[in-house]
Amino acid sequence: MRKSHPVRRAVLAGAATVSGIVLLLSLKPASDPGSAQAAGQAPPAAAGQAPQGGVNGAVTGDAAQTQYGAVQVRLTMNNGKITQAEAVQAPKGGRSDQITASSVPRLNQAAVAAQSAEIDAVSGATYTSAGYKKSLQSALDKAKASAGAQQGSGNAQTLTGDVAQTQYGPVQVRVTVAGGKITKAEAVQAPKGGRSDQITSSSVPRLNQAAVAAGSADIDAVSGATYTSAGYKKSLQSALDKAPAGGGSSQAAGSGGGQAAGSGGGQAATRTLTGSVAQTQYGPVQVRVTVTGGKITKAEAVQAPKGGRSDQITSSSVPRLNQAAVAAGSADIDAVSGATYTSTGYKKSLQSALDQAGG
């Protein structure tokens, strides 16, 4: 029998080793996460997480009404991640104080840990927890809309303004904004019943057309429909204020808007931002600010307590609060002596307006 030559055996063994390595490499799963990242593909994001995409600043959710009071959550976000959560409104008075003090800090921690509204209710605080989660989800939805607008400012957005109460009923406007322009306007609420039906059917279509044509809330009132027109313009401005920075043109961002920052024009961005209505013991307070280059250049109260002694307090305190807001450049202002409730409501609405600017 003929013996194998030692060199030949070595060559055959080497070839077998190489073949085995090639076979193992060919069997490596194509779905290996490391391979996807090496190829420049990010792994899929987990469902329900805070929206990514560079969202920065404060985002305040809508107030959620519960059996024991309103709950409203404000998030601080850095590059799309929740870094802080706080309840700017929560049930108070009697036993609610104890429940709020115990449950809210735990809900805040859970929101940061989960990076979503998928958090467990705190035992013994079922209503507060439910309201917290609802407002938290609202804040995340606003952050998601903002992120989407930043990624593609030409994408259409649907923005619904706050309800404006009028002498004959509520008015609420919804607009569609695409490429920084109002492409559609509609009243989702308008006065109805009796003569209001006729006035609404005549005036609202004309107001809708005017909003699209003007691209702002700077439109003329319809003759014979003064209250409806005023409510329409207020709700329309509120809807436009909700358009995220960079997501629309200066025209659609408000009647006083300037050129957007970073557009190459070298001018500071000017935006008009209207805060949420803050309810006080003596009536609602709502603040509108003009922000230029990140600074408050004008502040005004579009709603304030009125009637009886409130007229005197409002006329005395609101101008001082307006001046303080411009001077401070924030909602960290002192209350006006003798106007505690108005001052508290003013600061709350002012902070809401500044949250829309991301600061």
C-alpha positions as CSV (number, residue, x, y, z in Angstrom):
1,M,0.0,0.0,0.0
2,R,1.4,3.4,-1.0
3,K,2.1,5.9,1.9
4,S,0.8,9.5,1.7
5,H,3.5,12.0,1.4
6,P,3.8,14.3,4.5
7,V,3.7,17.5,2.4
8,R,0.6,16.3,0.6
9,R,-1.2,15.6,3.9
10,A,-0.4,19.1,5.1
11,V,-1.8,20.7,2.0
12,L,-5.0,18.7,2.3
13,A,-5.5,19.6,5.9
14,G,-5.0,23.3,5.2
15,A,-7.5,23.3,2.4
16,A,-10.1,21.6,4.7
17,T,-9.5,24.3,7.4
18,V,-10.0,27.1,4.9
19,S,-13.2,25.5,3.6
20,G,-14.6,25.2,7.1
21,I,-14.0,28.9,7.9
22,V,-15.7,30.0,4.6
23,L,-18.7,27.7,5.4
24,L,-19.0,29.2,8.9
25,L,-18.9,32.8,7.6
26,S,-21.6,32.1,5.0
27,L,-23.9,30.8,7.8
28,K,-23.7,34.1,9.8
29,P,-27.2,35.5,10.2
30,A,-27.9,38.5,8.0
31,S,-30.1,40.0,10.7
32,D,-27.1,40.4,13.1
33,P,-27.7,43.9,14.7
34,G,-24.0,44.6,14.6
35,S,-23.9,44.0,10.9
36,A,-26.8,46.4,10.4
37,Q,-25.0,49.1,12.3
38,A,-21.8,48.5,10.4
39,A,-23.7,48.9,7.2
40,G,-25.1,52.3,8.3
41,Q,-28.6,51.0,9.3
42,A,-29.9,52.0,12.7
43,P,-31.8,49.3,14.6
44,P,-35.5,49.8,14.7
45,A,-36.8,52.0,17.6
46,A,-39.0,50.4,20.2
47,A,-42.7,51.2,19.9
48,G,-44.1,53.8,22.3
49,Q,-40.8,55.6,23.0
50,A,-40.3,59.3,23.1
51,P,-40.0,60.6,19.5
52,Q,-36.4,60.9,18.3
53,G,-35.2,63.5,15.9
54,G,-33.5,66.3,17.8
55,V,-36.5,67.7,19.7
56,N,-35.2,70.0,22.4
57,G,-36.7,72.2,25.1
58,A,-39.9,72.1,27.0
59,V,-43.2,70.6,25.8
60,T,-46.4,71.0,27.7
61,G,-49.2,68.5,27.3
62,D,-52.9,69.5,27.3
63,A,-54.6,69.7,30.7
64,A,-56.5,66.4,31.5
65,Q,-59.6,66.9,33.6
66,T,-60.1,64.3,36.3
67,Q,-62.8,63.8,39.0
68,Y,-60.6,65.6,41.5
69,G,-59.0,68.3,39.3
70,A,-56.9,69.0,36.3
71,V,-53.5,67.3,35.6
72,Q,-51.1,68.8,33.2
73,V,-47.6,67.5,32.4
74,R,-44.5,69.4,31.1
75,L,-41.6,67.6,29.7
76,T,-38.0,68.8,29.2
77,M,-36.5,67.0,26.2
78,N,-32.9,66.8,24.9
79,N,-32.4,65.4,21.4
80,G,-35.8,63.7,21.5
81,K,-35.3,62.1,25.0
82,I,-37.3,63.0,28.1
83,T,-34.8,64.3,30.6
84,Q,-37.3,65.7,33.1
85,A,-41.1,65.4,33.7
86,E,-43.2,67.5,36.0
87,A,-46.8,68.2,36.7
88,V,-47.6,71.9,36.3
89,Q,-51.2,71.2,37.4
90,A,-52.4,68.4,39.8
91,P,-55.4,67.9,42.1
92,K,-55.2,69.9,45.3
93,G,-57.2,70.6,48.4
94,G,-58.1,68.3,51.3
95,R,-56.9,64.7,50.8
96,S,-55.8,65.5,47.2
97,D,-52.8,67.3,48.6
98,Q,-51.5,64.2,50.2
99,I,-52.2,62.0,47.2
100,T,-50.6,64.4,44.8
101,A,-47.5,64.8,46.9
102,S,-47.1,61.1,47.1
103,S,-48.0,60.1,43.5
104,V,-46.7,62.8,41.2
105,P,-43.0,62.4,42.0
106,R,-43.3,58.7,41.2
107,L,-45.2,59.4,38.0
108,N,-42.4,61.9,37.0
109,Q,-39.7,59.3,37.6
110,A,-41.7,56.6,35.7
111,A,-42.1,58.9,32.7
112,V,-38.4,59.6,32.4
113,A,-37.6,55.9,32.9
114,A,-40.1,54.6,30.4
115,Q,-39.6,57.4,27.8
116,S,-43.3,57.0,27.0
117,A,-46.8,57.2,28.5
118,E,-46.8,53.5,29.0
119,I,-46.4,53.8,32.8
120,D,-48.1,52.1,35.6
121,A,-50.7,53.9,37.7
122,V,-49.7,54.7,41.3
123,S,-51.7,52.7,43.8
124,G,-54.3,54.9,45.6
125,A,-54.0,57.6,42.9
126,T,-56.0,56.1,40.0
127,Y,-57.6,59.3,38.7
128,T,-54.4,61.4,39.1
129,S,-52.4,58.6,37.3
130,A,-54.9,58.4,34.4
131,G,-54.9,62.2,34.0
132,Y,-51.1,62.3,34.2
133,K,-50.7,59.6,31.5
134,K,-53.2,61.4,29.2
135,S,-51.4,64.8,29.5
136,L,-48.0,63.0,29.1
137,Q,-49.2,61.4,25.9
138,S,-50.4,64.8,24.6
139,A,-47.0,66.3,25.3
140,L,-45.3,63.4,23.5
141,D,-47.7,63.8,20.5
142,K,-46.7,67.5,20.3
143,A,-43.0,66.6,20.4
144,K,-43.5,64.0,17.7
145,A,-45.3,66.5,15.5
146,S,-42.5,69.0,16.1
147,A,-39.9,66.3,15.2
148,G,-41.7,65.5,12.0
149,A,-41.9,69.1,11.0
150,Q,-38.2,69.5,11.5
151,Q,-37.4,66.6,9.3
152,G,-39.6,67.8,6.5
153,S,-41.0,71.3,6.7
154,G,-42.9,70.7,3.5
155,N,-45.1,68.0,5.0
156,A,-48.7,69.0,5.7
157,Q,-49.7,69.5,9.3
158,T,-53.2,69.7,10.8
159,L,-53.4,72.2,13.7
160,T,-56.5,72.8,15.8
161,G,-56.8,76.0,17.7
162,D,-58.1,76.5,21.3
163,V,-61.8,77.0,21.7
164,A,-62.7,80.7,21.8
165,Q,-65.8,81.5,23.8
166,T,-68.1,84.1,22.3
167,Q,-71.4,85.7,23.5
168,Y,-73.3,83.3,21.2
169,G,-71.3,80.1,21.6
170,P,-67.8,78.6,21.1
171,V,-65.7,78.9,17.9
172,Q,-62.8,76.6,17.2
173,V,-60.7,76.5,14.0
174,R,-58.6,73.8,12.4
175,V,-56.1,74.6,9.7
176,T,-53.9,72.5,7.4
177,V,-50.5,74.0,6.8
178,A,-48.2,72.7,4.1
179,G,-44.9,74.2,3.1
180,G,-45.5,77.0,5.5
181,K,-48.8,78.1,4.0
182,I,-52.4,77.6,5.1
183,T,-53.9,75.3,2.5
184,K,-57.2,74.7,4.3
185,A,-59.2,76.3,7.1
186,E,-62.4,75.1,8.7
187,A,-64.5,75.8,11.8
188,V,-65.0,72.6,13.8
189,Q,-67.1,74.6,16.3
190,A,-69.3,77.6,15.6
191,P,-72.4,79.3,17.2
192,K,-75.6,77.5,16.4
193,G,-79.3,77.6,17.1
194,G,-81.9,80.3,16.1
195,R,-80.4,83.2,14.1
196,S,-76.9,81.9,14.8
197,D,-77.4,79.2,12.2
198,Q,-77.9,81.7,9.5
199,I,-75.0,83.9,10.6
200,T,-72.6,80.9,10.9
201,S,-73.5,79.5,7.5
202,S,-72.9,82.9,5.9
203,S,-69.8,84.0,7.7
204,V,-67.7,80.9,8.3
205,P,-67.1,80.0,4.7
206,R,-65.9,83.6,4.1
207,L,-63.7,83.5,7.1
208,N,-62.2,80.2,5.9
209,Q,-61.4,81.7,2.5
210,A,-59.9,84.8,4.1
211,A,-57.6,82.7,6.4
212,V,-56.2,80.7,3.4
213,A,-55.8,83.9,1.3
214,A,-54.1,85.9,4.1
215,G,-52.0,83.0,5.4
216,S,-52.4,84.4,8.9
217,A,-55.0,85.5,11.5
218,D,-54.9,89.1,10.3
219,I,-58.2,88.9,8.5
220,D,-61.2,91.3,8.4
221,A,-64.3,90.6,10.4
222,V,-67.4,89.6,8.4
223,S,-70.1,92.3,8.6
224,G,-73.0,91.2,10.8
225,A,-70.9,88.5,12.4
226,T,-68.6,90.4,14.8
227,Y,-68.6,88.0,17.7
228,T,-68.1,84.9,15.4
229,S,-65.3,86.7,13.5
230,A,-63.5,87.7,16.7
231,G,-63.7,84.1,18.1
232,Y,-62.6,82.7,14.7
233,K,-59.5,84.9,14.6
234,K,-58.6,84.1,18.2
235,S,-58.8,80.3,17.6
236,L,-57.1,80.6,14.3
237,Q,-54.2,82.5,15.9
238,S,-54.0,79.8,18.6
239,A,-53.8,77.1,15.9
240,L,-51.0,78.9,14.1
241,D,-49.1,79.4,17.3
242,K,-48.9,75.6,17.6
243,A,-46.9,75.3,14.4
244,P,-43.4,74.3,15.5
245,A,-40.4,76.6,14.9
246,G,-39.0,76.0,11.4
247,G,-42.1,74.1,10.4
248,G,-43.8,77.0,8.6
249,S,-43.2,80.3,7.0
250,S,-43.2,83.6,8.9
251,Q,-46.6,84.4,7.4
252,A,-48.3,81.2,8.7
253,A,-46.6,81.4,12.1
254,G,-48.5,84.6,12.9
255,S,-49.4,88.0,11.7
256,G,-46.2,89.5,13.1
257,G,-43.7,86.9,12.0
258,G,-40.3,87.6,10.5
259,Q,-37.9,85.6,8.5
260,A,-37.1,82.2,10.0
261,A,-33.7,81.8,11.6
262,G,-31.2,79.9,9.6
263,S,-33.0,80.7,6.3
264,G,-30.0,82.5,5.0
265,G,-31.5,86.0,5.4
266,G,-29.4,86.8,8.5
267,Q,-32.5,88.2,10.4
268,A,-33.6,87.0,13.8
269,A,-36.8,84.9,13.8
270,T,-39.9,86.7,15.1
271,R,-42.8,84.6,16.3
272,T,-46.1,85.3,18.0
273,L,-47.0,82.7,20.6
274,T,-50.3,82.5,22.5
275,G,-50.3,80.6,25.8
276,S,-53.0,78.3,27.0
277,V,-55.9,79.8,29.0
278,A,-55.2,79.8,32.7
279,Q,-58.4,79.7,34.8
280,T,-58.4,81.7,38.0
281,Q,-60.9,82.4,40.8
282,Y,-61.9,85.6,39.1
283,G,-61.8,84.6,35.4
284,P,-59.5,83.3,32.7
285,V,-56.0,84.8,31.9
286,Q,-54.3,84.2,28.5
287,V,-51.0,85.7,27.4
288,R,-49.6,86.3,24.0
289,V,-45.9,87.1,23.5
290,T,-43.7,88.2,20.6
291,V,-40.3,86.5,20.6
292,T,-37.5,87.8,18.4
293,G,-34.1,86.1,18.4
294,G,-35.0,84.1,21.5
295,K,-36.0,87.2,23.5
296,I,-39.5,88.4,24.5
297,T,-40.0,91.7,22.8
298,K,-43.7,92.2,23.6
299,A,-46.2,90.6,26.0
300,E,-49.9,91.2,26.3
301,A,-52.9,89.7,28.0
302,V,-55.5,88.7,25.4
303,Q,-57.8,87.6,28.3
304,A,-57.9,88.8,31.8
305,P,-60.5,89.0,34.7
306,K,-63.2,91.6,34.1
307,G,-66.3,93.0,35.7
308,G,-66.7,94.9,39.0
309,R,-63.5,95.3,41.0
310,S,-61.6,93.0,38.5
311,D,-61.6,95.8,36.0
312,Q,-59.5,98.0,38.3
313,I,-57.2,95.2,39.3
314,T,-56.6,94.1,35.7
315,S,-56.0,97.6,34.4
316,S,-53.5,98.2,37.2
317,S,-51.7,94.8,37.2
318,V,-51.6,93.6,33.6
319,P,-49.4,96.4,32.2
320,R,-46.9,95.8,35.0
321,L,-46.9,92.0,34.4
322,N,-46.3,92.7,30.6
323,Q,-43.3,94.9,31.4
324,A,-42.0,92.3,33.9
325,A,-42.2,89.5,31.3
326,V,-40.3,91.5,28.7
327,A,-37.6,92.5,31.3
328,A,-37.2,89.0,32.7
329,G,-37.4,87.2,29.4
330,S,-39.1,84.4,31.2
331,A,-42.1,83.5,33.3
332,D,-40.0,83.9,36.5
333,I,-41.6,87.2,37.5
334,D,-42.9,88.5,40.7
335,A,-46.7,88.7,41.4
336,V,-48.2,92.1,41.5
337,S,-49.4,93.1,45.0
338,G,-53.1,92.9,45.3
339,A,-53.5,90.8,42.1
340,T,-52.3,87.4,43.3
341,Y,-54.7,85.3,41.3
342,T,-54.3,87.4,38.1
343,S,-50.5,87.2,38.5
344,T,-50.5,83.4,39.0
345,G,-52.7,82.9,35.9
346,Y,-50.6,85.3,33.9
347,K,-47.4,83.5,34.8
348,K,-48.9,80.1,34.0
349,S,-50.2,81.2,30.6
350,L,-46.9,83.0,29.9
351,Q,-44.9,79.8,30.6
352,S,-47.3,77.9,28.3
353,A,-46.5,80.4,25.5
354,L,-42.8,80.1,26.1
355,D,-43.0,76.3,26.0
356,Q,-44.1,76.5,22.4
357,A,-40.9,78.3,21.6
358,G,-38.9,75.5,23.2
359,G,-37.7,77.5,26.1
